[in-house]
Amino acid sequence: MKQPFVSLDEVKEIVKTYPTPFHIYDEKGIRENARRVREAFSWNPGYREYFAVKATPNPFLLKILHEEGCGCDCSSMTELMLSEACGITGEEIMFSSNDTPVEEFRKAADLGAVINLDDITHIDILEKELGRLPETVSCRFNPGGFYKLSNGIMDNPGDSKYGMTEEQIFEAFRILKEKGVKHFGIHAFLVSNTVGNDYYPTLAATLFNLAVRLKEATGAHISFINLSGGVGIPYDPDAEGADIAKIGAGVHQVYDKILAANGMDDVRIFTEMGRFMMGPYGGLVTQAINEKHIYKEYIGVDACAANLMRPAMYGAYHHITVLGKEDRACDMRYDVTGSLCENNDKFAIDRQLPKIDKGDYLFIHDTGAHGFSMGYNYNGRLLSAELLRKEDGSVQMIRRAQEPRDYFATFDCFEEFSSLTE
Ligand SMILES: *Cc1c(COP(=O)(O)O)cnc(C)c1O
């Protein structure tokens, strides 16, 4: 059973200061998980997790992860700026972008970030922008075709916009080496939200074999292999979660078999997880404000898809706990909706829940990654606050809620609408 990390009593206390809806994060859970991740890969002395900033771009959370040894994986100007503001710079930044504007390459280089090229044409673009190439360059690989795991999860990299073909990555390494690049990395992200334990080991074997061939063919010194993101979390309470210790051990095994056996035992392993690092340690707390009985039973809450887009966008399941009613029978069937003028603005459809009364607080689970960050302002709905439940149980606001003046801020250059922006 999924347990919220805050109780009804705590929420009642919190809403005295911070009204619903809000996202709340659990510092203890974040730190304990980050330590499990580090432990799982401790066999690789150079290991580093670069947290995918896009999953939860909050400086307070980035700093917590930094204290636990994580860097930042950035893919845009503002993500780079955020990382810089947290004091996370240099090789603690992995810049893994695509369709990259040159000024972002420039900013990444100015910060000393490790640059991961999504395309072979970016070699020239980067060289022209910087005058010369950095000493370390990484290339993103796309094996094409289908990518299948033993548990049946399959994705279709051949249809995705990311990375270089196998032929291109060999060519890219040759060119980069000729141009004086000294250290190389390889990156790939092939399947998202995998809940089994075999994605990383399978991907690692693919990339390790590629690394051996790249080294043989080009003489490049491969200093790291970046397994990127994609390790999943069990959104469904009946699903089993990924076991990071097993995943780390699985990668270790293929590392020894392929890399170490070919004299490449100095290769560092990097990851760029977002969801696995933060997803379960965030929740969206919202209040039931309306009920409606037509052809179906509806509960209207004060959050909407602007606060959490995944259900509307992907039909994603997010478990819901009605706080204080954890032990009641789930004998009602509801659609739990937000207020957007879009019929897909539903956090749950036909969900069995205990009877909900107006005023009840709902905890929507697993919103810690790709939750708040995918927020938007449709219908003029405003982004919520983000709160941190610290290890001692106290609550700190780590981002205030948007106010109308924020929504209207981009009219601040028009005198006649100054009433909106004050
Ligand atoms: C989104 C993304 C990640 C993180 O993915 P998760 O599924 O959250 O682990 C890592 N690297 C890159 C390049 C990404 O685009």
The ligand as an SDF file (V2000), in Angstrom:
LIG
                    3D

 15 15  0  0  0  0  0  0  0  0999 V2000
   14.5330   13.3650  -19.2780 C   0  0  0  0  0  0  0  0  0  0  0  0
   15.9580   13.0010  -19.3470 C   0  0  0  0  0  0  0  0  0  0  0  0
   16.5810   12.3290  -18.3000 C   0  0  0  0  0  0  0  0  0  0  0  0
   15.8470   11.8480  -17.0680 C   0  0  0  0  0  0  0  0  0  0  0  0
   14.8810   10.9020  -17.3820 O   0  0  0  0  0  0  0  0  0  0  0  0
   14.0860   10.1100  -16.2210 P   0  0  0  0  0  0  0  0  0  0  0  0
   13.1370    9.2610  -16.9780 O   0  0  0  0  0  0  0  0  0  0  0  0
   13.4190   11.1470  -15.3940 O   0  0  0  0  0  0  0  0  0  0  0  0
   15.0790    9.3310  -15.4580 O   0  0  0  0  0  0  0  0  0  0  0  0
   17.9410   12.0780  -18.3990 C   0  0  0  0  0  0  0  0  0  0  0  0
   18.6560   12.4800  -19.4790 N   0  0  0  0  0  0  0  0  0  0  0  0
   18.0900   13.1330  -20.5060 C   0  0  0  0  0  0  0  0  0  0  0  0
   18.9410   13.5490  -21.6490 C   0  0  0  0  0  0  0  0  0  0  0  0
   16.7370   13.4040  -20.4820 C   0  0  0  0  0  0  0  0  0  0  0  0
   16.1710   14.0410  -21.5290 O   0  0  0  0  0  0  0  0  0  0  0  0
  1  2  1  0
  2  3  1  0
  2 14  2  0
  3  4  1  0
  3 10  2  0
  4  5  1  0
  5  6  1  0
  6  7  2  0
  6  8  1  0
  6  9  1  0
 10 11  1  0
 11 12  2  0
 12 13  1  0
 12 14  1  0
 14 15  1  0
M  END
$$$$
